[in-house]
């Protein structure tokens, strides 16, 4: 699934998705794939990330909780 992040601090401008996935990984250990370099050849899908999961429910719940905390702290 592709999900779009918009940086609320910049009034709806899409975030730098490549930088976002590295920051999320560093701070939470939750991994995404950035949309623009992986799917849009660097020009399309800016601000989009690909979310994939193949794990037990409790691992997914923990990852979503960590992601929610990250979004509240860094994007809202």
C-alpha positions in Angstrom: 0.0 0.0 0.0 1.2 3.5 -0.7 0.5 6.2 1.9 1.0 9.9 1.5 2.5 12.0 4.2 2.0 15.7 4.1 4.1 17.8 6.5 1.7 19.9 8.6 4.5 22.2 9.7 4.8 23.3 6.0 1.1 23.7 5.3 0.4 20.5 3.3 3.6 20.4 1.3 4.7 16.8 0.8 7.6 15.8 3.0 10.9 14.6 1.6 10.0 10.9 1.5 13.6 9.6 1.2 14.7 11.6 4.2 11.5 10.7 6.1 12.0 6.9 5.8 15.6 7.2 7.0 14.6 9.4 10.0 11.7 7.0 10.9 14.0 4.0 10.6 16.7 5.7 12.8 14.2 6.8 15.5 11.7 3.9 15.6 13.3 1.0 13.7 10.1 0.9 11.5 11.0 0.5 7.8 9.2 2.1 4.8 10.2 2.5 1.2 10.2 6.0 -0.2 7.8 6.6 -3.0 9.6 9.1 -5.2 12.9 7.2 -5.8 11.4 3.7 -5.8 8.2 4.3 -7.8 8.4 7.8 -9.4 11.9 8.0 -10.7 12.5 10.9 -8.4 9.8 13.1 -9.8 6.5 11.5 -9.0 5.1 10.2 -5.6 6.9 12.9 -3.6 5.8 12.6 0.0 4.6 9.0 -0.5 5.9 5.9 1.3 5.2 2.3 0.7 4.1 0.4 3.8 4.5 -3.4 3.8 4.0 -5.8 6.6 4.3 -9.5 7.0 4.4 -10.2 10.7 2.5 -11.2 13.7 -0.3 -8.9 14.9 1.5 -7.8 18.0 4.6 -6.8 16.0 2.4 -4.8 13.6 0.6 -3.1 16.5 4.0 -2.1 18.1 5.2 -0.7 14.8 2.0 1.3 14.3 2.2 2.7 17.8 5.8 3.8 17.2 4.9 5.4 13.9 2.0 7.2 15.5 4.3 8.6 18.2 6.8 9.7 15.4 4.0 11.5 13.4 2.8 13.3 16.5 6.3 14.4 17.4 7.7 15.3 14.0 4.9 15.9 11.5 2.0 17.5 13.4 
